[in-house]
Amino acid sequence: MLRNLATSLINSHEERIVTTVPKAKELRPFVERAITLSRHAQNLSDEESEGRALHLRRQAAAFFHAGNTQQAALTGRRGLVRAPRSAGVAALRRLFDELGERYKDRPGGYTRILKLGRRGGDNAELAIIELVDNPREREAIEAAKKRAKSAAAKKKAGKGKEAKAGKESARDATQTRVKSEESKAEASAHEAIETPESEAAGEEPAK
């Protein structure tokens, strides 16, 4: 059962499967041990790479179905030839070619379990077990970064507009103050011209 679940999880296009919570909890350490073997194979040095990598691959092969070698070739329906069971081989190949490189610098915690609630009928508690750093998760992170970058650019543009508006309002206020001072000066000059010198000196006009 664990081999079937591990094969389904590794070969899944979305890198997740739905199962019951007890099965997910049993599957998690089982499949993570296989991923750890592929991670060790990626971290091998050149001197020990060939023999050690082959040994690790053979160890990991025990976590997947390699096919029933004792099964007769013509025992299918109506004597048809049975197709070879290659799901385990494909899972092992993907494990060492892709997942080992992805988790090369990650010291564990390759899966997560998300509870879904209870299933109708037998009331079994369901859960999703998935691989971390999957394509959907990376796309969501990239989308969040783009949204944050766009929001920061809009905020910066808004601050620039506010600063420009503040400069324009300050310039308008300065111009208004200058015009007010000029008008006051002109009014004072007109008053000085129209007022006689005697009145300006505080003397009474002669009768």
Summary of the structure (lengths in Angstrom):
residues: 207
radius of gyration: 40.4
end to end distance: 129.4
largest distance: 146.1
contacts: 491
relative contact order: 0.11
helix: 62%
strand: 10%
